[in-house]
């Protein structure tokens, strides 16, 4: 898990390249102890402002801070200008609810 988190943060903060489909079929643990990514069909180059907004959004999700998450989504150009921000915040809060922790790991119900 720590290697996965580290590799994602390196992608997000150092390279700006983001593998958008990291599932077990697209990842290999190498004999040298590194994670290898496969299948680069869903790869994107992120702008700096999007990188920082995405990192902030992770923190906001873990903290259950839906209003700040909406602001990060605005910074990532996911929520468009003119959108009813209050409504989006309320809908996120209703859909995702309170963040529960299982063994110290946030368990957010994204399937909702």
C-alpha positions as CSV (number, residue, x, y, z in Angstrom):
1,X,0.0,0.0,0.0
2,X,2.8,2.4,0.9
3,X,4.5,1.8,-2.5
4,X,1.2,2.5,-4.2
5,X,0.6,5.7,-2.3
6,X,4.2,6.8,-3.0
7,X,4.0,6.1,-6.7
8,X,0.7,8.0,-7.0
9,X,2.2,11.0,-5.2
10,X,5.3,10.9,-7.4
11,X,3.1,10.9,-10.5
12,X,0.9,13.6,-9.1
13,X,3.5,16.0,-7.6
14,X,6.7,15.3,-9.4
15,X,6.1,14.2,-12.9
16,X,2.6,15.6,-13.5
17,X,1.8,12.5,-15.5
18,X,-1.1,10.6,-14.1
19,X,-2.1,6.9,-14.9
20,X,-5.8,7.1,-14.7
21,X,-6.5,3.3,-14.6
22,X,-4.4,1.8,-11.8
23,X,-6.1,-1.6,-11.2
24,X,-4.3,-4.9,-10.5
25,X,-4.2,-5.8,-14.2
26,X,-2.3,-2.7,-14.9
27,X,0.2,-2.9,-12.1
28,X,3.2,-5.2,-11.5
29,X,5.4,-5.4,-8.5
30,X,9.0,-5.8,-9.8
31,X,11.7,-8.0,-8.4
32,X,13.6,-4.8,-7.5
33,X,10.7,-3.8,-5.2
34,X,9.1,-1.1,-7.4
35,X,5.7,-0.8,-8.9
36,X,5.5,-1.0,-12.7
37,X,2.6,0.5,-14.5
38,X,1.2,-1.0,-17.7
39,X,-1.4,0.0,-20.2
40,X,-0.9,3.7,-20.8
41,X,-4.2,4.3,-22.7
42,X,-5.5,6.4,-19.9
43,X,-2.6,8.7,-19.1
44,X,-2.8,12.4,-18.8
45,X,-0.4,15.4,-18.3
46,X,-1.8,17.6,-15.5
47,X,-1.4,21.3,-15.2
48,X,0.3,22.4,-11.9
49,X,-3.0,24.0,-10.6
50,X,-4.8,20.8,-11.3
51,X,-2.1,18.8,-9.5
52,X,-2.4,20.8,-6.3
53,X,-6.2,20.8,-6.5
54,X,-6.3,17.1,-6.9
55,X,-4.0,16.6,-3.9
56,X,-6.2,19.0,-1.9
57,X,-9.3,17.1,-2.9
58,X,-7.8,13.9,-1.5
59,X,-7.3,15.6,1.9
60,X,-10.8,17.1,1.7
61,X,-12.4,13.6,1.0
62,X,-10.5,12.1,3.9
63,X,-11.6,14.9,6.2
64,X,-15.2,14.8,4.9
65,X,-14.9,18.5,4.1
66,X,-17.4,18.6,1.2
67,X,-17.4,22.4,0.8
68,X,-13.7,22.5,0.3
69,X,-13.9,19.5,-2.0
70,X,-16.3,21.5,-4.2
71,X,-13.8,24.3,-4.3
72,X,-11.0,21.9,-5.3
73,X,-13.3,20.5,-8.1
74,X,-13.8,24.1,-9.3
75,X,-10.0,24.5,-9.4
76,X,-9.7,21.3,-11.4
77,X,-12.3,22.6,-13.9
78,X,-14.7,19.7,-13.0
79,X,-17.4,22.0,-11.6
80,X,-18.2,24.6,-14.2
81,X,-18.7,28.3,-13.6
82,X,-22.3,29.2,-12.9
83,X,-23.0,25.9,-11.1
84,X,-25.0,26.1,-7.9
85,X,-22.1,25.4,-5.5
86,X,-24.3,25.1,-2.4
87,X,-26.4,22.4,-4.2
88,X,-23.3,20.4,-5.3
89,X,-21.9,20.6,-1.7
90,X,-25.2,19.3,-0.3
91,X,-25.4,16.5,-2.8
92,X,-21.9,15.4,-2.1
93,X,-22.5,15.4,1.6
94,X,-25.7,13.4,1.1
95,X,-24.2,10.9,-1.3
96,X,-20.9,10.3,0.5
97,X,-22.0,11.0,4.0
98,X,-19.7,10.9,7.0
99,X,-16.3,9.4,6.3
100,X,-15.8,6.2,8.3
101,X,-12.4,4.8,9.2
102,X,-11.6,1.1,9.1
103,X,-8.3,0.3,10.7
104,X,-7.2,3.9,10.3
105,X,-8.1,4.0,6.6
106,X,-10.9,6.3,5.3
107,X,-13.8,4.2,3.9
108,X,-15.6,6.6,1.5
109,X,-18.6,5.1,-0.3
110,X,-17.8,6.3,-3.8
111,X,-20.2,3.7,-5.3
112,X,-23.1,5.9,-4.0
